[in-house]
Amino acid sequence: MNQNLDSDDSHPPSGILSKIKKFFRNPFFIKTQHVSEVTDFLKDAVDLNIIDKEAESIANKAIRLGNTTVKEIMVPKVDMVTFGINEDINAIIEKIIASGHSRYPVLGQERDEVKGILLAKDMLPKIYGGIAEFSLSEMLREANVVPETKKADSLLEEFKKDRSHLAVVIDEYGTISGLVTIEDILEELVGEIEDEHDIDEEEIIKISQNIYTADAKVEVEDFTEFFNLNIDPLEIDAETLGGFIISELGVLPKKGDVIKIENLSIKVTHADGRKIDKVQITKS
């Protein structure tokens, strides 16, 4: 008995084929069609093994990137490593070694004056050549300064065009609020990108039966959920545990300061005068 090698089971449905043909005929398909149609198209492509689930996930995240602002993904100012334009060169070298970053904003005399970006590699010829004294300003690259409201996909295009990797973020008043790198944007697409300087740490760690240690950057919502607190995170004027502690105390906390929330006693164990790093939580 002859078998029909061109049976319907061996080919995609005609409706899917028309979608695929339409996609390749129009390179602006994703931009000109409704988002729901694009996501449906991607699901169909997965079902037909044209793309895999990972590709579908990245494509969907790329679509959502147009609604993501740099404020949502930036490194906050308290976690930035910056240099002053007149800072001692040896101190700068020590900071570079300790932080392991490749690019650093350099600030001027004024509080929010961005003089430029220093690439760590630009200092190597000076150090290797044994030059002890040199001007930091002559090595600076032009800084890209963007508002918090800038969309992440737009900034990614700028990074590609300018071949830059870092932008300083300012708020509506011109105050520095953080920085964002090309890695921060790419992580929105493909997930966390770890390098040799990243440390994998849990944000809340159980030490004993009733004692925990936590990173102050843990989100309030995650903290309240972890300890099953009767608190609505939306009613708290802070996004992180550290910010919540500061708002409760009304001052910048120092090591040893304590606040109490329901059955928890939260003690600051590590702080540097500008921010809280670690806390200890004791359940009663």
DAZI-V998891 format. One record per backbone hydrogen bond with DSSP energy under -0.5 kcal/mol. NH is the residue of the N-H (numbers start at 1). CO is the residue of the C=O. Records with the same first field share a line. If there is no record, write none. Layout:
NH->CO + CO
//
This chain:
5->3
7->4
10->7
11->8
16->13
17->13
18->14
19->15
20->16
21->17
22->18
23->19
24->20
25->21
26->22
27->25
29->26
32->28
33->29
37->34
38->34
39->35
40->36
41->37
42->38
43->39
44->40
45->41
46->42
47->43
48->44
49->46
50->45
51->45
56->52
57->53
58->54
59->55
60->56
61->57
62->58
63->59
64->60
65->61
66->63
67->64
68->65
69->67
70->150
71->148
72->69
73->69 + 70
74->70
75->179
76->74
77->177
79->76
80->77
82->80
83->105
85->107
87->84
92->88
93->89
94->90
95->91
96->92
97->93
98->94
99->95
100->96
104->118
105->81
106->116
107->83 + 105
108->113
113->110
114->112
115->106 + 113
116->106
117->141
118->104
119->117
120->102 + 118
122->119
123->120
124->120 + 121
125->121
127->123
128->124
129->125
130->127
131->126
132->130
139->136
140->137
141->117
145->143
146->144 + 168
148->170
150->147
152->68
153->65
155->151
156->152
157->153
158->154
159->155
160->156
161->157
162->158
163->159
164->159
167->180
168->144
169->178
170->146
171->175
174->171
177->169
178->169
179->75
180->167
182->165
185->181
186->182
187->183
188->184 + 185
189->185 + 186
190->186
191->187
194->192
198->195
200->198
201->199
205->213
207->205 + 211
208->211
212->281
213->205
214->279
215->203
216->277
218->215
220->239
223->219
224->220
225->221
226->222
227->223
228->225
229->224
231->229
233->231
235->232
236->233
238->236
241->218
242->216
244->240
245->241
246->242
247->243
248->244
249->245
250->246
253->251
256->268
257->254
259->266
261->264
264->261
265->282
266->259 + 264
267->265 + 280
268->257
269->267 + 278
270->278
272->275
277->270
278->270
279->214
280->267
281->212
282->265
283->210
284->263
//
